[in-house]
C-alpha cells in the first residue's frame, strides 16, 4: 500500500468485527502485507472482546454476581 499508516489496518479490522462484519478475504491465509496482518489481528482482538463480554453476561444475572465463597 502506498499510503500505508501503521495501525490503520488494526483499527479497520477491529471496527469491522465490532460492527458484526466478516474478516476480509485478503486478511485470511497469512498475508505478508503489514496492513492485512494488522487487520487480521484487530479483527481477532475484537472477536475475543465480544466473546469475553458475552460470557460475562451469562455468568451473572441482572442483579449482579451472587457467588458463594468458601471462607477459611
N, CA, C and O of each residue as an XYZ file, in Angstrom:
288
protein
N       0.849     -1.174      0.000
C       0.000      0.000      0.000
C       0.897      1.241      0.000
O       1.809      1.353      0.820
N       0.645      2.128     -0.882
C       1.495      3.309     -0.995
C       1.237      4.327      0.115
O       2.156      5.059      0.483
N       0.051      4.399      0.646
C      -0.281      5.369      1.693
C      -0.501      4.681      3.034
O      -1.334      5.113      3.831
N       0.238      3.626      3.276
C       0.084      2.837      4.493
C       0.455      3.653      5.734
O       1.501      4.302      5.773
N      -0.410      3.612      6.736
C      -0.172      4.257      8.022
C      -0.192      3.153      9.079
O      -1.214      2.486      9.244
N       0.917      2.943      9.801
C       0.944      1.895     10.812
C      -0.232      2.012     11.785
O      -0.531      3.091     12.296
N      -0.882      0.891     12.024
C      -2.034      0.842     12.927
C      -3.370      0.979     12.227
O      -4.407      0.644     12.798
N      -3.359      1.466     11.002
C      -4.604      1.680     10.263
C      -5.341      0.360     10.002
O      -6.565      0.292     10.120
N      -4.596     -0.671      9.652
C      -5.212     -1.970      9.393
C      -5.842     -2.550     10.647
O      -6.940     -3.105     10.600
N      -5.143     -2.420     11.769
C      -5.673     -2.916     13.038
C      -6.997     -2.229     13.356
O      -7.986     -2.886     13.682
N      -7.005     -0.899     13.257
C      -8.215     -0.135     13.560
C      -9.386     -0.576     12.687
O     -10.501     -0.759     13.173
N      -9.124     -0.741     11.414
C     -10.199     -1.121     10.497
C     -10.705     -2.531     10.799
O     -11.912     -2.775     10.788
N      -9.789     -3.452     11.067
C     -10.197     -4.819     11.401
C     -11.000     -4.874     12.681
O     -12.009     -5.575     12.758
N     -10.553     -4.132     13.695
C     -11.253     -4.098     14.977
C     -12.659     -3.542     14.799
O     -13.629     -4.127     15.279
N     -12.766     -2.416     14.112
C     -14.072     -1.788     13.892
C     -14.997     -2.674     13.073
O     -16.198     -2.743     13.336
N     -14.434     -3.349     12.081
C     -15.252     -4.236     11.245
C     -15.888     -5.326     12.090
O     -17.087     -5.579     11.973
N     -15.096     -5.977     12.943
C     -15.628     -7.059     13.775
C     -16.606     -6.534     14.807
O     -17.629     -7.170     15.061
N     -16.315     -5.377     15.413
C     -17.214     -4.810     16.413
C     -18.559     -4.429     15.800
O     -19.569     -4.371     16.501
N     -18.573     -4.172     14.494
C     -19.822     -3.857     13.796
C     -20.458     -5.085     13.161
O     -21.411     -4.965     12.392
N     -19.931     -6.270     13.482
C     -20.531     -7.520     13.011
C     -20.060     -7.983     11.645
O     -20.645     -8.898     11.067
N     -19.010     -7.362     11.121
C     -18.522     -7.734      9.799
C     -17.629     -8.959      9.813
O     -17.070     -9.340     10.842
N     -17.514     -9.560      8.651
C     -16.638    -10.715      8.474
C     -15.217    -10.258      8.199
O     -14.984     -9.131      7.761
N     -14.272    -11.146      8.461
C     -12.886    -10.831      8.168
C     -12.706    -10.747      6.659
O     -13.222    -11.580      5.914
N     -11.973     -9.737      6.218
C     -11.714     -9.550      4.789
C     -10.925    -10.734      4.249
O     -10.028    -11.249      4.915
N     -11.260    -11.156      3.056
C     -10.598    -12.314      2.454
C      -9.098    -12.090      2.287
O      -8.329    -13.051      2.311
N      -8.669    -10.845      2.119
C      -7.245    -10.552      1.971
C      -6.470    -10.831      3.258
O      -5.265    -11.079      3.219
N      -7.163    -10.790      4.398
C      -6.513    -10.987      5.691
C      -6.428    -12.462      6.072
O      -5.692    -12.821      6.991
N      -7.161    -13.304      5.386
C      -7.177    -14.734      5.675
C      -6.001    -15.387      4.953
O      -5.708    -15.054      3.804
N      -5.348    -16.294      5.615
C      -4.295    -17.047      4.951
C      -2.894    -16.516      5.157
O      -1.973    -16.910      4.442
N      -2.717    -15.635      6.113
C      -1.379    -15.179      6.454
C      -0.721    -14.298      5.415
O       0.394    -14.583      4.978
N      -1.376    -13.257      5.021
C      -0.811    -12.306      4.063
C       0.501    -11.735      4.595
O       0.659    -11.567      5.804
N       1.436    -11.438      3.708
C       2.699    -10.830      4.116
C       2.602     -9.300      4.145
O       3.534     -8.632      4.592
N       1.498     -8.751      3.679
C       1.272     -7.311      3.678
C       0.993     -6.848      5.108
O       0.064     -7.355      5.736
N       1.766     -5.904      5.637
C       1.570     -5.456      7.024
C       0.153     -4.955      7.315
O      -0.375     -5.189      8.402
N      -0.461     -4.271      6.354
C      -1.819     -3.769      6.556
C      -2.767     -4.925      6.859
O      -3.547     -4.847      7.808
N      -2.714     -5.994      6.068
C      -3.643     -7.106      6.249
C      -3.293     -7.944      7.470
O      -4.175     -8.564      8.065
N      -2.019     -7.972      7.853
C      -1.639     -8.631      9.101
C      -2.251     -7.883     10.283
O      -2.804     -8.495     11.197
N      -2.147     -6.565     10.257
C      -2.753     -5.744     11.309
C      -4.267     -5.910     11.328
O      -4.868     -6.037     12.395
N      -4.877     -5.909     10.161
C      -6.325     -6.059     10.046
C      -6.763     -7.353     10.733
O      -7.696     -7.349     11.535
N      -6.087     -8.457     10.418
C      -6.446     -9.753     10.990
C      -6.289     -9.736     12.511
O      -7.127    -10.287     13.225
N      -5.225     -9.112     13.008
C      -5.003     -9.020     14.453
C      -6.102     -8.196     15.114
O      -6.636     -8.597     16.148
N      -6.444     -7.060     14.536
C      -7.513     -6.224     15.082
C      -8.847     -6.951     15.094
O      -9.597     -6.875     16.067
N      -9.137     -7.652     14.014
C     -10.391     -8.397     13.908
C     -10.449     -9.470     14.988
O     -11.472     -9.633     15.653
N      -9.349    -10.201     15.161
C      -9.316    -11.279     16.168
C      -9.411    -10.722     17.591
O     -10.082    -11.307     18.441
N      -8.741     -9.592     17.852
C      -8.837     -8.976     19.184
C     -10.267     -8.557     19.494
O     -10.734     -8.739     20.619
N     -10.961     -8.003     18.523
C     -12.366     -7.618     18.713
C     -13.224     -8.858     18.941
O     -14.154     -8.833     19.748
N     -12.914     -9.939     18.234
C     -13.656    -11.192     18.400
C     -13.513    -11.707     19.830
O     -14.490    -12.143     20.439
N     -12.295    -11.654     20.361
C     -12.049    -12.075     21.740
C     -12.834    -11.198     22.714
O     -13.427    -11.703     23.667
N     -12.836     -9.891     22.474
C     -13.568     -8.947     23.334
C     -15.065     -9.255     23.324
O     -15.698     -9.282     24.379
N     -15.624     -9.482     22.161
C     -17.055     -9.786     22.034
C     -17.403    -11.056     22.792
O     -18.393    -11.094     23.521
N     -16.602    -12.085     22.625
C     -16.866    -13.366     23.288
C     -16.725    -13.225     24.798
O     -17.540    -13.764     25.547
N     -15.701    -12.505     25.257
C     -15.498    -12.303     26.692
C     -16.698    -11.594     27.307
O     -17.193    -12.002     28.357
N     -17.165    -10.531     26.653
C     -18.306     -9.785     27.182
C     -19.583    -10.624     27.167
O     -20.396    -10.524     28.086
N     -19.765    -11.438     26.150
C     -20.942    -12.308     26.090
C     -20.896    -13.346     27.206
O     -21.918    -13.633     27.828
N     -19.727    -13.906     27.461
C     -19.593    -14.881     28.551
C     -19.908    -14.239     29.894
O     -20.589    -14.835     30.728
N     -19.412    -13.021     30.102
C     -19.653    -12.330     31.371
C     -21.141    -12.096     31.594
O     -21.612    -12.175     32.728
N     -21.885    -11.810     30.536
C     -23.333    -11.611     30.677
C     -24.013    -12.876     31.164
O     -24.992    -12.805     31.905
N     -23.511    -14.028     30.761
C     -24.138    -15.287     31.133
C     -23.683    -15.799     32.493
O     -24.306    -16.699     33.057
N     -22.608    -15.235     33.019
C     -22.122    -15.641     34.326
C     -22.882    -14.961     35.450
O     -22.955    -15.510     36.550
N     -23.443    -13.803     35.217
C     -24.123    -13.032     36.247
C     -25.523    -12.656     35.760
O     -25.727    -12.365     34.581
N     -26.467    -12.666     36.672
C     -27.800    -12.205     36.311
C     -27.861    -10.682     36.439
O     -26.854    -10.046     36.751
N     -29.010    -10.109     36.204
C     -29.139     -8.656     36.195
C     -28.883     -8.008     37.563
O     -28.562     -6.822     37.630
N     -29.022     -8.771     38.646
C     -28.789     -8.211     39.972
C     -27.323     -8.298     40.392
O     -26.968     -7.891     41.499
N     -26.497     -8.811     39.539
C     -25.069     -8.917     39.846
C     -24.662    -10.357     40.068
O     -25.481    -11.273     39.989
N     -23.415    -10.537     40.338
C     -22.894    -11.887     40.577
C     -23.157    -12.285     42.022
O     -22.733    -11.609     42.959
N     -23.843    -13.364     42.175
C     -24.108    -13.895     43.512
C     -23.329    -15.193     43.650
O     -23.850    -16.281     43.401
N     -22.089    -15.060     44.045
C     -21.239    -16.238     44.184
C     -20.971    -16.470     45.657
O     -20.754    -15.537     46.430
N     -20.992    -17.732     46.020
C     -20.672    -18.100     47.392
C     -19.190    -18.431     47.456
O     -18.679    -19.190     46.633
N     -18.511    -17.865     48.425
C     -17.091    -18.121     48.594
C     -16.878    -18.930     49.874
O     -17.533    -18.698     50.890
N     -15.967    -19.865     49.802
C     -15.631    -20.656     50.967
C     -14.675    -19.818     51.821
O     -13.620    -19.380     51.363
N     -15.077    -19.614     53.062
C     -14.272    -18.817     53.980
C     -13.350    -19.742     54.761
O     -13.733    -20.863     55.094
N     -12.128    -19.278     55.059
C     -11.195    -20.064     55.887
C     -11.638    -20.057     57.328
O     -10.984    -20.662     58.178
